[in-house]
Amino acid sequence: MVRRRVLARQLRQLREHAGLTLEEAAPKLDFSVSRLSRIENAQVLIDVHWVRGMLDLYDVGGDRWTELVELAREAQQPGWWKAYGLGNNSYIAFETEARRVHIFSLGYVTGLLQTADYARALMVAVPVQRTQEQLDNEVAARLYRQQRLASADNPLELITVIDESALHRTVGGADVRRAQLEHLVTLAGLETVVLHVLPASAGAHAGLASGFTVLDFGDLGEPDMAYVEHSLGALSLDKAGDVVRAKLTFERVLSDALDPAESLALIRRLAGE
């Protein structure tokens, strides 16, 4: 999904650079104006042959032509999550292409740091109908995502703030909670993970309304985006103003949080209770 968005934006920029409007370019490509608009807004899968025709029309050649055709091929490839029955519009499709994520967790430990038992208990608690196979697949996909935290080839950097209340919540029972806390201590030892706890003593804070995530796509050229999960679903935010507000909120929450050493000391103490 992210690579399709990157490709779509670049194709739009090339059309504009060629001095063509949608209305002028569409008939030259044997497209309707609405179809070309959907392509440029990443609302449809973009065929490689379409891309070749567009590049020819926009007088793009050389390495740039090769680069964009290859990007079109990559954008058509099914994501790894499809094998787990998850759709292309899921959060995972965006996280997979991100280089860095900032996550504030309010009510529970974020998925990238969950144990299998903790993840399963959370999923079962939500009133969403799943078969046993679907539940197993979703748990497996959540654990698969975590592999990037320890990957040498394609690492994901995680900076997270966890509200202390999430550490006290007995998700799945006392043993599952204890194992989850111990898992946090282990993952915090990875070079890619920076873990903070927002203590209860902080009182009212900037993130009290909900948890949220900010994704940074690095050198892909895709603008940062924010993502908010809530009890009735989720919301993706990619408008610049919304993302800026999310970043500022994270910085304020982070400023109220314990430093990593203090956070680990608190987690270890809670795990030993």
C-alpha positions as CSV (number, residue, x, y, z in Angstrom):
1,M,0.0,0.0,0.0
2,V,2.8,2.5,0.9
3,R,4.7,1.8,-2.3
4,R,1.5,2.2,-4.3
5,R,1.1,5.6,-2.6
6,V,4.7,6.6,-3.4
7,L,4.3,5.5,-7.0
8,A,0.9,7.3,-7.4
9,R,2.4,10.6,-6.0
10,Q,5.4,10.5,-8.3
11,L,3.2,9.8,-11.4
12,R,1.0,12.8,-10.5
13,Q,4.1,15.0,-10.1
14,L,5.5,13.8,-13.5
15,R,2.2,14.6,-15.2
16,E,2.2,18.1,-13.7
17,H,5.9,18.6,-14.6
18,A,4.9,17.6,-18.2
19,G,2.4,20.4,-18.2
20,L,-0.7,18.2,-18.6
21,T,-4.0,18.4,-16.7
22,L,-5.9,15.3,-15.8
23,E,-8.3,16.1,-18.6
24,E,-5.5,16.4,-21.2
25,A,-3.5,13.3,-20.1
26,A,-6.4,10.8,-19.6
27,P,-7.5,10.5,-23.3
28,K,-3.9,10.2,-24.4
29,L,-3.6,7.1,-22.1
30,D,-7.0,5.7,-23.1
31,F,-8.2,6.3,-19.5
32,S,-11.2,8.1,-18.2
33,V,-10.4,11.2,-16.1
34,S,-11.8,9.4,-13.1
35,R,-9.6,6.4,-13.6
36,L,-6.5,8.5,-13.9
37,S,-7.5,10.4,-10.8
38,R,-7.9,7.1,-8.9
39,I,-4.5,5.9,-10.1
40,E,-2.9,9.2,-8.9
41,N,-4.6,8.9,-5.5
42,A,-3.5,5.2,-5.0
43,Q,-7.1,4.1,-4.9
44,V,-6.5,1.2,-7.4
45,L,-3.8,-1.3,-8.1
46,I,-1.5,0.3,-10.8
47,D,-0.7,-2.0,-13.7
48,V,3.0,-2.0,-14.9
49,H,1.8,-1.5,-18.5
50,W,-0.1,1.6,-17.4
51,V,3.0,3.0,-15.8
52,R,5.1,2.4,-19.0
53,G,2.5,4.3,-21.0
54,M,2.4,7.2,-18.6
55,L,6.2,7.5,-18.5
56,D,6.4,7.5,-22.2
57,L,3.7,10.2,-22.4
58,Y,5.5,12.3,-19.7
59,D,8.8,11.9,-21.6
60,V,10.5,10.1,-18.7
61,G,13.5,7.9,-19.7
62,G,16.8,6.4,-18.5
63,D,17.3,5.4,-14.9
64,R,14.1,7.2,-13.8
65,W,12.0,5.1,-16.2
66,T,13.6,1.9,-14.9
67,E,13.2,2.9,-11.2
68,L,9.5,3.7,-11.6
69,V,8.7,0.5,-13.5
70,E,10.4,-1.5,-10.8
71,L,8.5,0.4,-8.1
72,A,5.3,-0.5,-10.0
73,R,6.2,-4.2,-9.9
74,E,7.0,-4.0,-6.2
75,A,3.6,-2.2,-5.5
76,Q,1.8,-5.2,-7.1
77,Q,3.4,-7.8,-4.9
78,P,1.2,-9.2,-2.2
79,G,2.3,-8.3,1.3
80,W,3.4,-11.0,3.8
81,W,0.3,-10.3,5.8
82,K,-1.9,-11.7,3.1
83,A,-0.8,-15.2,4.1
84,Y,-2.4,-14.5,7.5
85,G,-5.7,-13.4,6.0
86,L,-5.2,-9.6,6.6
87,G,-6.0,-6.9,4.0
88,N,-3.8,-4.4,2.3
89,N,-5.5,-1.5,4.0
90,S,-4.5,-2.7,7.5
91,Y,-2.1,-0.8,9.7
92,I,0.4,-3.6,9.1
93,A,0.8,-2.6,5.5
94,F,2.1,0.8,6.6
95,E,4.2,-0.4,9.5
96,T,6.0,-2.9,7.2
97,E,7.3,0.0,5.1
98,A,8.1,2.3,8.1
99,R,11.7,2.8,9.3
100,R,10.7,4.3,12.7
101,V,7.6,4.3,14.8
102,H,6.7,6.4,17.9
103,I,3.9,4.7,19.9
104,F,2.1,5.9,23.0
105,S,0.2,3.1,24.6
106,L,-2.6,4.0,27.0
107,G,-4.6,1.0,28.0
108,Y,-2.4,-2.0,27.0
109,V,1.1,-2.8,25.8
110,T,1.6,-2.1,22.1
111,G,1.4,-5.0,19.7
112,L,5.1,-4.8,18.7
113,L,6.0,-5.7,22.3
114,Q,3.3,-8.3,23.2
115,T,3.7,-11.9,24.0
116,A,1.5,-14.4,22.2
117,D,-0.7,-15.1,25.3
118,Y,-1.1,-11.4,26.0
119,A,-2.1,-10.7,22.4
120,R,-4.6,-13.5,22.4
121,A,-6.2,-12.4,25.6
122,L,-6.7,-8.9,24.2
123,M,-8.2,-10.1,20.9
124,V,-10.6,-12.4,22.7
125,A,-11.8,-9.5,24.9
126,V,-12.8,-7.5,21.8
127,P,-16.4,-8.2,20.5
128,V,-15.2,-9.2,17.0
129,Q,-16.3,-12.6,15.6
130,R,-13.3,-14.7,14.7
131,T,-12.8,-18.4,13.9
132,Q,-10.1,-20.2,15.9
133,E,-8.0,-20.2,12.7
134,Q,-8.4,-16.4,12.3
135,L,-7.5,-15.8,15.9
136,D,-4.4,-18.0,15.5
137,N,-3.4,-16.2,12.3
138,E,-3.8,-12.7,13.9
139,V,-1.6,-13.7,16.8
140,A,1.0,-15.2,14.5
141,A,1.0,-12.1,12.4
142,R,1.5,-9.9,15.5
143,L,4.5,-12.0,16.5
144,Y,5.9,-11.9,12.9
145,R,5.9,-8.1,13.0
146,Q,8.2,-8.2,16.0
147,Q,11.0,-9.9,14.1
148,R,12.0,-6.5,12.5
149,L,13.0,-5.2,16.0
150,A,15.9,-7.7,15.9
151,S,16.5,-7.7,12.1
152,A,19.9,-6.7,10.8
153,D,18.7,-6.3,7.2
154,N,15.5,-4.4,7.7
155,P,15.3,-3.1,11.3
156,L,12.4,-1.1,12.7
157,E,13.2,1.5,15.3
158,L,10.6,1.7,18.1
159,I,10.3,4.6,20.6
160,T,7.4,3.9,22.9
161,V,5.8,5.4,25.9
162,I,3.6,3.0,27.9
163,D,1.1,4.5,30.4
164,E,1.7,2.8,33.8
165,S,-1.9,1.8,34.0
166,A,-1.3,-0.7,31.2
167,L,1.4,-2.4,33.3
168,H,-1.0,-3.0,36.2
169,R,-3.9,-4.3,34.1
170,T,-4.1,-8.1,34.5
171,V,-4.6,-9.1,30.9
172,G,-5.0,-12.9,30.6
173,G,-4.4,-13.5,34.2
174,A,-1.5,-13.0,36.7
175,D,0.9,-15.4,34.9
176,V,0.3,-13.8,31.5
177,R,0.8,-10.3,32.9
178,R,4.0,-11.3,34.7
179,A,5.4,-12.9,31.5
180,Q,4.4,-9.8,29.5
181,L,6.3,-7.6,31.9
182,E,9.4,-9.8,31.7
183,H,9.1,-9.7,27.9
184,L,9.2,-5.9,28.0
185,V,12.4,-6.1,29.9
186,T,13.9,-8.4,27.4
187,L,12.9,-6.4,24.3
188,A,14.0,-3.1,25.9
189,G,17.6,-4.6,25.6
190,L,17.4,-4.4,21.8
191,E,19.3,-1.6,20.1
192,T,16.1,-0.7,18.2
193,V,13.8,-0.3,21.2
194,V,13.6,2.7,23.5
195,L,11.0,2.1,26.2
196,H,9.6,4.7,28.5
197,V,6.8,4.4,31.2
198,L,4.5,7.3,31.9
199,P,4.0,7.1,35.7
200,A,0.7,7.4,37.3
201,S,2.1,10.3,39.3
202,A,2.2,12.4,36.1
203,G,-1.6,12.9,36.5
204,A,-3.4,14.5,33.6
205,H,-1.3,14.4,30.5
206,A,-1.4,15.2,26.8
207,G,-2.2,11.7,25.7
208,L,-5.0,10.9,28.2
209,A,-7.7,10.6,25.5
210,S,-6.1,7.7,23.6
211,G,-3.0,5.9,22.5
212,F,-1.6,6.6,19.0
213,T,1.2,5.9,16.6
214,V,3.4,8.1,14.3
215,L,5.1,6.3,11.5
216,D,8.2,7.6,9.7
217,F,9.0,6.1,6.3
218,G,12.5,7.2,6.0
219,D,14.0,7.5,2.5
220,L,10.9,6.1,0.8
221,G,9.8,9.7,0.4
222,E,6.3,9.0,1.9
223,P,5.1,11.7,4.3
224,D,4.9,10.6,8.0
225,M,1.4,9.5,9.1
226,A,-0.4,9.1,12.4
227,Y,-2.6,6.1,13.4
228,V,-5.2,5.9,16.2
229,E,-6.9,2.8,17.4
230,H,-10.1,3.1,19.3
231,S,-12.9,0.9,20.6
232,L,-14.9,1.0,17.4
233,G,-12.1,0.8,14.9
234,A,-9.1,2.8,13.8
235,L,-8.2,6.0,12.0
236,S,-5.3,6.9,9.7
237,L,-4.2,10.5,9.6
238,D,-1.9,11.8,6.9
239,K,-2.7,15.5,6.7
240,A,0.4,17.5,7.7
241,G,-1.4,19.4,10.4
242,D,-2.8,16.2,12.0
243,V,0.7,14.5,11.9
244,V,2.3,17.6,13.5
245,R,-0.2,17.6,16.3
246,A,0.5,13.9,16.9
247,K,4.2,14.5,17.0
248,L,3.8,17.4,19.4
249,T,1.6,15.3,21.7
250,F,4.1,12.4,21.7
251,E,6.9,14.9,22.7
252,R,4.8,16.2,25.6
253,V,4.0,12.7,26.8
254,L,7.6,11.7,26.4
255,S,8.7,14.7,28.5
256,D,6.4,13.5,31.4
257,A,7.7,9.9,31.2
258,L,10.4,8.2,33.2
259,D,13.8,7.7,31.4
260,P,14.6,4.2,30.1
261,A,16.5,3.1,33.2
262,E,13.8,4.3,35.6
263,S,11.2,2.7,33.4
264,L,12.9,-0.7,33.4
265,A,13.3,-0.5,37.2
266,L,9.6,0.1,37.6
267,I,8.7,-2.8,35.2
268,R,11.0,-5.2,37.0
269,R,9.5,-4.2,40.4
270,L,6.0,-4.8,39.1
271,A,7.0,-8.2,37.5
272,G,8.3,-9.2,40.9
273,E,5.2,-8.4,42.9
